[in-house]
């Protein structure tokens, strides 16, 4: 049968469910739902030129691609492309068709470089290199067994520190936006980010359907959010950490660890059985922190880059 590539139709339930299923099978360590896909597409920033594609064979979605321009980078022309194929539907040409369609779209919208994450498996790396991509940094996916593992006990809070939930900032989440912007700018990455658009952050990040305000924990010092651990959930039993970080002025005091431990304990009490997170392989401090919590590396991915034009 012939494989065709086309745009994802957000109003077609079979499309979003098929897309999500492919992603979950190919990348089971990353939280995604049909509703989160629809949200990402319908609320994407216009300057991101975000475009999800599907590869279809015989009426079945066998591949997916998410691509766009990194609109919140100070460096113009940075594009991204992530392709995933159903593990039982490989070697049908779907990946190459998705890459070609995606690169055409990105080039039309000014991309000078394209960055792609690839699971660190021989076949995936050969595929990326055959399409002109070169390996860059790498990152780990980590998993924690919340149901059967043992979390570190909750520590007594230092003087002047209190723990709140993200829901406590519902009336004014701007302080969390400022904290997120500062911590994101210090994350190891091939691409520089600058969060300056509060309204876009509200829609794309804070009000994302996967984000749990109730399970997000914030360490507050003298009334100011100093560290946080942002929680995501899939509506079932899986919990993920979107970001854990500390404002520069408060680092070295263990506040991020306090916040994450609080969030994990509350997630387990709420019935979540698995926790996932990710760290750059060069981010020794966060890898050590997650090992302390009991996380174990479950997969590694490599960042590949290719110049366009």
C-alpha positions as CSV (number, residue, x, y, z in Angstrom):
1,X,0.0,0.0,0.0
2,X,1.1,3.6,-0.6
3,X,2.1,5.8,2.2
4,X,0.9,9.4,2.1
5,X,1.8,12.4,4.2
6,X,-0.7,15.0,5.2
7,X,-1.6,17.6,7.8
8,X,-3.1,16.4,11.1
9,X,-6.8,17.3,11.3
10,X,-7.5,18.5,14.8
11,X,-11.2,18.1,14.4
12,X,-10.9,14.4,13.4
13,X,-10.8,12.2,16.5
14,X,-9.3,9.3,14.6
15,X,-6.4,11.6,13.5
16,X,-5.5,12.9,17.0
17,X,-5.9,9.5,18.6
18,X,-3.8,7.9,15.9
19,X,-1.1,10.5,16.2
20,X,-1.1,10.2,20.0
21,X,-0.9,6.4,19.8
22,X,2.1,6.4,17.5
23,X,3.9,8.8,19.8
24,X,3.1,6.8,22.9
25,X,4.3,3.5,21.3
26,X,7.5,5.1,19.9
27,X,8.2,7.3,22.9
28,X,6.5,5.8,26.0
29,X,8.4,8.1,28.4
30,X,6.8,11.3,27.2
31,X,3.3,12.3,28.2
32,X,0.9,13.1,25.4
33,X,-2.9,12.8,24.9
34,X,-5.2,13.6,22.0
35,X,-6.5,16.7,23.9
36,X,-3.0,18.0,24.4
37,X,-2.3,17.6,20.7
38,X,-5.4,19.6,19.8
39,X,-4.4,22.3,22.3
40,X,-0.9,22.5,20.9
41,X,-2.2,23.0,17.4
42,X,-5.0,25.4,18.0
43,X,-3.0,27.6,20.4
44,X,0.3,27.6,18.7
45,X,2.0,31.0,18.4
46,X,1.5,32.4,14.8
47,X,5.3,33.0,14.5
48,X,6.0,29.3,15.3
49,X,4.5,28.1,12.0
50,X,3.8,24.9,14.0
51,X,2.6,22.1,11.8
52,X,1.9,18.5,12.9
53,X,2.0,15.9,10.0
54,X,0.9,12.3,9.8
55,X,2.0,9.4,7.6
56,X,-0.9,7.3,6.6
57,X,-1.1,3.8,5.0
58,X,-4.3,2.1,4.2
59,X,-6.3,4.4,6.4
60,X,-4.0,3.8,9.4
61,X,-1.7,6.5,10.9
62,X,1.7,4.9,11.1
63,X,3.9,8.0,11.5
64,X,3.9,11.5,13.0
65,X,6.0,14.6,12.9
66,X,5.9,17.8,14.9
67,X,7.7,20.8,13.5
68,X,8.0,24.5,13.7
69,X,10.1,27.6,14.2
70,X,11.5,28.4,17.7
71,X,9.8,31.8,17.8
72,X,11.0,32.6,21.4
73,X,14.7,32.3,20.6
74,X,16.8,35.4,20.1
75,X,18.5,33.6,17.2
76,X,16.3,33.7,14.1
77,X,15.9,30.8,11.8
78,X,16.0,28.0,14.4
79,X,13.6,25.2,13.4
80,X,12.7,21.9,15.0
81,X,11.5,18.5,13.7
82,X,10.7,15.4,15.6
83,X,9.6,12.3,13.7
84,X,8.2,9.1,15.2
85,X,7.0,5.9,13.5
86,X,4.9,3.1,14.8
87,X,7.4,0.5,15.9
88,X,5.6,-2.2,13.9
89,X,5.3,-0.1,10.7
90,X,8.9,0.9,10.0
91,X,10.8,0.5,6.7
92,X,7.9,1.7,4.6
93,X,9.4,5.1,3.7
94,X,7.1,7.0,6.1
95,X,10.0,8.6,7.9
96,X,11.7,10.0,4.8
97,X,8.4,11.3,3.4
98,X,7.8,13.1,6.7
99,X,11.3,14.6,6.8
100,X,11.1,15.9,3.3
101,X,7.6,17.5,3.8
102,X,8.7,19.0,7.1
103,X,12.0,20.5,5.8
104,X,10.1,22.1,2.9
105,X,7.7,23.8,5.3
106,X,10.5,25.0,7.6
107,X,12.6,26.3,4.7
108,X,9.6,28.2,3.4
109,X,9.3,29.9,6.8
110,X,13.0,30.9,7.1
111,X,14.6,28.1,9.0
112,X,18.4,28.1,8.7
113,X,18.9,25.1,11.0
114,X,16.7,22.2,12.0
115,X,17.1,20.4,15.3
116,X,15.7,16.9,15.8
117,X,15.7,14.5,18.8
118,X,16.4,10.9,17.9
119,X,16.3,7.9,20.3
120,X,19.8,6.6,20.7
121,X,19.4,3.4,18.7
122,X,21.5,2.4,15.7
123,X,18.7,2.4,13.2
124,X,17.5,5.8,14.3
125,X,21.0,7.3,14.2
126,X,21.7,5.9,10.7
127,X,18.4,7.3,9.5
128,X,19.2,10.8,10.8
129,X,22.7,10.8,9.4
130,X,21.5,9.5,6.0
131,X,19.3,12.6,5.8
132,X,22.2,14.9,6.4
133,X,21.9,15.5,10.2
134,X,24.9,15.5,12.5
135,X,24.8,14.5,16.2
136,X,25.0,17.1,18.9
137,X,24.1,16.8,22.6
138,X,22.2,14.0,24.3
139,X,19.7,13.7,27.0
140,X,18.2,10.9,29.3
141,X,14.6,10.0,29.9
142,X,14.2,8.8,33.5
143,X,11.5,6.8,35.2
144,X,10.5,6.5,38.9
145,X,8.2,3.7,40.2
146,X,5.9,5.7,42.4
147,X,3.7,2.7,43.3
148,X,6.5,0.5,44.6
149,X,9.5,2.8,45.1
150,X,10.5,4.6,48.3
151,X,10.6,8.4,48.1
152,X,12.9,10.3,50.4
153,X,11.0,11.5,53.5
154,X,9.6,15.0,53.5
155,X,12.2,17.4,55.1
156,X,11.4,20.1,57.6
157,X,11.2,23.4,55.9
158,X,14.0,26.0,56.5
159,X,13.0,29.2,58.3
160,X,11.3,31.6,56.0
161,X,10.4,29.0,53.4
162,X,6.9,27.8,52.7
163,X,5.6,25.4,50.1
164,X,2.6,26.3,48.0
165,X,0.9,24.7,45.0
166,X,0.6,26.1,41.5
167,X,-3.2,26.5,42.2
168,X,-2.4,29.1,44.9
169,X,-1.2,31.3,42.1
170,X,-4.3,31.0,40.0
171,X,-5.3,34.7,40.4
172,X,-1.8,35.9,39.3
173,X,0.7,33.3,37.9
174,X,3.0,36.1,36.6
175,X,5.6,35.4,39.3
176,X,5.8,31.8,38.1
177,X,6.2,33.0,34.5
178,X,9.2,35.1,35.6
179,X,10.7,32.1,37.5
180,X,10.2,29.9,34.5
181,X,11.8,32.4,32.1
182,X,14.9,32.7,34.4
183,X,15.3,29.0,34.9
184,X,14.7,28.1,31.2
185,X,17.4,30.5,30.1
186,X,19.9,28.5,32.1
187,X,18.9,25.1,30.8
188,X,21.5,23.3,28.7
189,X,20.4,23.5,25.1
190,X,21.5,24.0,21.5
191,X,19.0,26.8,21.2
192,X,18.8,29.9,23.3
193,X,15.3,30.8,24.7
194,X,13.9,34.1,25.9
195,X,10.4,34.0,27.5
196,X,9.1,37.5,27.2
197,X,5.5,37.0,26.1
198,X,3.4,36.4,29.2
199,X,0.2,36.0,27.4
200,X,1.7,33.3,25.1
201,X,3.2,31.5,28.2
202,X,-0.2,31.5,29.8
203,X,-1.8,29.7,26.8
204,X,1.0,27.5,25.7
205,X,2.5,26.5,29.1
206,X,0.5,27.4,32.2
207,X,-2.9,26.5,30.9
208,X,-1.8,23.5,28.9
209,X,-4.1,20.5,29.5
210,X,-1.3,18.3,30.7
211,X,-0.2,20.8,33.4
212,X,-1.5,20.1,36.9
213,X,-1.6,23.2,39.0
214,X,-2.6,21.2,42.0
215,X,0.5,18.9,41.9
216,X,2.9,21.7,40.9
217,X,4.9,22.7,44.0
218,X,6.4,26.1,44.6
219,X,9.0,27.0,47.3
220,X,8.3,30.6,48.4
221,X,10.8,32.7,50.3
222,X,9.7,36.1,51.7
223,X,6.6,36.0,49.6
224,X,8.5,35.4,46.3
225,X,8.5,32.1,44.4
226,X,12.1,30.9,44.6
227,X,11.9,27.4,43.2
228,X,9.3,25.2,41.6
229,X,8.6,21.8,40.2
230,X,6.0,21.9,37.4
231,X,3.9,18.7,37.2
232,X,2.2,17.2,34.2
233,X,-0.3,14.3,34.2
234,X,-1.9,12.3,31.4
235,X,-5.3,11.9,33.0
236,X,-4.5,8.4,34.0
237,X,-1.7,7.1,36.3
238,X,1.3,8.8,34.7
239,X,3.0,11.9,36.1
240,X,5.8,13.9,34.6
241,X,8.0,16.8,35.6
242,X,8.0,19.6,33.0
243,X,10.5,21.8,34.7
244,X,12.3,21.9,38.1
245,X,14.4,24.9,38.8
246,X,15.5,27.7,41.2
247,X,15.9,31.4,40.8
248,X,19.6,32.3,40.6
249,X,19.5,34.3,43.9
250,X,18.3,31.2,45.8
251,X,20.4,28.4,44.4
252,X,22.5,26.1,46.6
253,X,19.8,25.9,49.4
254,X,18.0,22.7,48.2
255,X,14.8,24.5,47.4
256,X,14.1,22.8,44.1
257,X,14.6,19.4,45.8
258,X,12.1,20.4,48.5
259,X,9.6,21.4,45.9
260,X,10.0,18.3,43.8
261,X,9.8,16.0,46.8
262,X,6.6,17.6,47.9
263,X,5.1,17.2,44.4
264,X,6.1,13.6,44.1
265,X,4.7,12.7,47.5
266,X,1.4,14.4,46.6
267,X,1.3,12.7,43.2
268,X,1.8,9.3,44.8
269,X,-1.0,10.0,47.4
270,X,-3.2,11.0,44.5
271,X,-2.8,7.5,42.9
272,X,-0.1,8.2,40.2
273,X,2.1,5.1,39.7
274,X,4.8,6.2,37.4
275,X,6.9,9.4,37.2
276,X,8.9,10.6,34.3
277,X,11.4,13.3,33.7
278,X,14.3,14.2,31.4
279,X,17.8,15.6,31.8
280,X,20.6,16.7,29.5
281,X,23.4,14.1,30.0
282,X,25.7,17.0,30.9
283,X,23.4,18.3,33.7
284,X,25.2,16.5,36.5
285,X,23.4,18.3,39.4
286,X,19.9,17.4,38.2
287,X,20.9,13.8,37.3
288,X,22.3,13.4,40.8
289,X,19.1,14.9,42.3
290,X,16.9,12.6,40.4
291,X,19.0,9.6,41.3
292,X,18.5,10.6,44.9
293,X,14.7,10.5,44.4
294,X,15.1,7.0,42.9
295,X,14.7,7.7,39.2
296,X,16.5,5.4,36.7
297,X,17.5,6.1,33.2
298,X,15.1,4.3,30.8
299,X,16.2,5.7,27.5
300,X,18.6,8.2,25.9
301,X,18.0,10.5,22.9
302,X,20.5,12.4,20.8
303,X,20.0,15.9,19.4
304,X,20.8,16.1,15.7
305,X,21.1,19.2,13.6
306,X,21.1,20.0,9.9
307,X,21.7,23.3,8.1
308,X,19.1,24.3,5.5
309,X,19.8,26.4,2.4
